[in-house]
């Protein structure tokens, strides 16, 4: 039997330590280690170092668990738990000195695929402002002592967030999607860190979020935050957040956003 609160406490401790390391390395100066899907899609030395720290701490505490990380790939464990980790979400922000980046750690059970897993615990920690968003299955979503709740939107329209992929060939489609949702929008934000966009939806700081091209580690923790805050998380394929689309919002805004995107 999985103890979601125990997993959450472990994730919180590791996220704080990982965030402190990321911030320290940012203060020392960033070194680009590689590019990924496109020249603009970078990996820093700190991304790799922070993921190694997280992986090492998890292995020491729970050696039978699996691991799915942005920088080191997937490894199945002997237990039913897999940790889904983005060591520094918002790497381009991080590299440019923009303080909008986060450590994202989630524990899931079942097959580690977004449409089949069950998220048990998740944290999104932004070290520069020292905010740790946390959630456990059935235990709600929290920031400090305050329980989070998604917004209900307003007659002025929804404050929405989105992101764009690094492949220039996808930009026209992304911009066309923005055009289709603007009639329901109050305004649009582009933060550059999916985990924080999702955390902000959970906290009611954003009314909704949509983006194409996300990986499991981008939304594993943030998606649980949204659901535990009373929101709806969906997309495609298979109605789950994924590479084709991720949508997160309160129920009313989700319906309007989903209709606009899949019109």
N, C-alpha and C positions, 0 to 999 in steps of 0.2 A: 504493500500500500504506500503510495507516494504522499509525503508530507509537504504540501505546497508552501506552507509558512517556513519550514526549515530550508527549503530550496531558495526561498525569497531572501532570507537572512544571509545565506551564503552569497547570493548574487549581489546584495547590497554591499557587503564588506569588500568583495573583489572589485566591484565597479568603482568604489571610492579609491582604492589603491591604484587601480589602472588609470583612473582619471588624473590622479596626482602625478603619475609617471608621464602621462601624455602632456600635461601642462608644463612639467619640468623640461621635457624635451623641446617643447615649443619655445620656451624661454631661452633655451640654449641655441636654438637655430635649427631649421628643418632641412633635412637632406632627402631629396627625391631618390627612391630606390628603383622604381620601375614604372612603366605604364601598363594599363590593362587593356580594356576593350578599345580604347582610342588614345591618341596622344594627350588629350585633355584629362583622361581618366588615370590619375596618378596613385602611386603607393609610396608612402614615406617610410623611412627607416623606423620611425616611431610606431607606425601601424603594425609592423611586424614585431617589434619589441613588446608593445602593449599586448598583442594577441598571445605571444609566448608567455607573458606573465599570467594572463587570465587562464590559459590552458594549463599551465603548471599548477596554479592554485586549485583549479577544479580537479585535476588529476590527483593531487595530494589529498584533497578532502573526500572525493568520491571517485575512486579509481575505476569503477565499473561502468561509468557513464560514457555515452557517446559525445561527439563534438562535431559541430558544423560551424566553421569560421570563415570569414571573408578571405583571409590571407592564407590559410593553411588547409582549406578544404574539409572534407567530411571523413569521419572515422566512427563506425558503429561500435557501441560498447556492449557489455554483457547484461547491463541493467535495462530497464524500460525508459530511462531518462536520456535525452540528448540535449546538450547545451548549444544554443544558436547565438553566435556572437559576432558583433561588429565592433572591433576594438576602437576605431575612431570613425564615427559616422559624420560625414562632412569634411572629408580629407582636403578637398580644395580650399574650403574655408580655413581649415587648420594651416595649410601651407601658406596661405596669403596673410595670416595673422588676424583673420576675422574670428571673433570668439564664439561663434555659433557652431559648435561641434559637440559630440556626445559619445559616451561609451554605452553600448546597448548589449544587454545580456538577458537571455530568456532560457527557461527550462521547459522542454516539451516532452510529452510521452506519446507512444505509438510510432507509426511510421513517420520519419522526419521530413514530411512533405506538407506544405501549408494546408492543402485541402484534406489531409488525413490526420495530422497531429492534433493533440489536445494541449494547449498552452497551460502550464501549471503556475509559472511565476515569471516575472519580468521586471527589469529595471532599465531606466534610461537616465543616465547621469551626465549633466553638463558641468564640467569642473570649473569653468571660469566664473560662473555665477553660483556654484555650489548648490544646484537644485537636483534632487534625486526623486524622480517619479517612480513609483513602485506599484505593483499589483500582484495579487495571487488569485488563483481560480476560486471564485466564490467569496473572496475576502475583500473585494472592492479595489479601487484605485486611489492612491494617496500621494500627496506631496506634503512632507512634514506631518503635522497632526491634522491636516485638512483633507477630508474625503473629496475626491474629484467627481464632477458630473458634467456631462456634455451640455452644450448650449441648446436652446430650442430655436435659434434663429430669430429674425425680426422682420417687420414689414419693410425695413430699409434694405433687405437683401442679406445674403450670407457672406461673411468674411471667409474667403477660401484660400487655400494654399495649394501649390503644385510644384513640380520640378520638371526639368528637361534632361534628356539623355545626353551622353557625350558624343554620340555619333551624329554628325551634321545631317546625315540622310534622314534622321527621324524628326528634325526640328520643325519641318513644315506641318507634319501631322500633329505634333504637340501644340503648335500655335493655333491650328484649326480647332483643336479640342478646346483650347482656352476661349476661342471665339464662341463656341457653342454653349459654354457654361456662363458666359458673362451676363446674359439676361437675368440670371437668378442671383448674381453676385453683387454684394455691396462694394467689394474691392478684392484684389488678389495679392497674395504674398508669395515670395519665392525665397525660402530660407536656406536651402542647400543641404539639409540634413533630414532625411525622411523620418527617422526615429523621433526627432524633436517635433516635427509637424504633427505626428500622431499623438505624442504626449500633449501637445498644445490643444488638439481636438478634445482629448480626454479632460483637460483642465478648463475647457470652455474659452480658451484664448483664441481659438479658431472655431468657426462653425462647421467647416468641412475641409477635406483634403482629397486630392486625386492625383495619381501619377502612373505613367506607364514605365515599365522596365525595372521594377524593384526585384531584388533577390530576397530569399527567406530571411537573411540576417538584417535586412533593412526594416522589416515590419514585425518580426516575431515578438519582441518585447512591447513595442508601441501598439501593436494590434490588440494585445491583451489589455493594455491600459484603456484603450477605447471601449472595448466590450465591458470591462468591469466598471467603467464610468457611465454605463447605460447607453452607449453608442452602438452603431452598426458598422461592421467591417465586411467588405465584399470586394468583388472584382472579377477577374478572369485570368486563367481558365477555371471552370468548375465552380463558379460563384465564390471563389476564395481569392484573397490577395495574391497577385502573381505578376509574372513578366508582362502579361498583356495589359493589366490594369489593376490598380488598387484604389478603393474608395473607402473613406471613413468619415462618419458624421453622426450627429444625432438622428433619430428616426425620420423626422420630417425633412430635414435638409438632405439626408441620404437619398430619400425617395426622389426629390427634385433633381439632385445631382446625378443620380443613376439614370433617370429619364433623359436628362440633357445629353449625357455621354453616349447612351445607347439608343438614341432617337432613330 
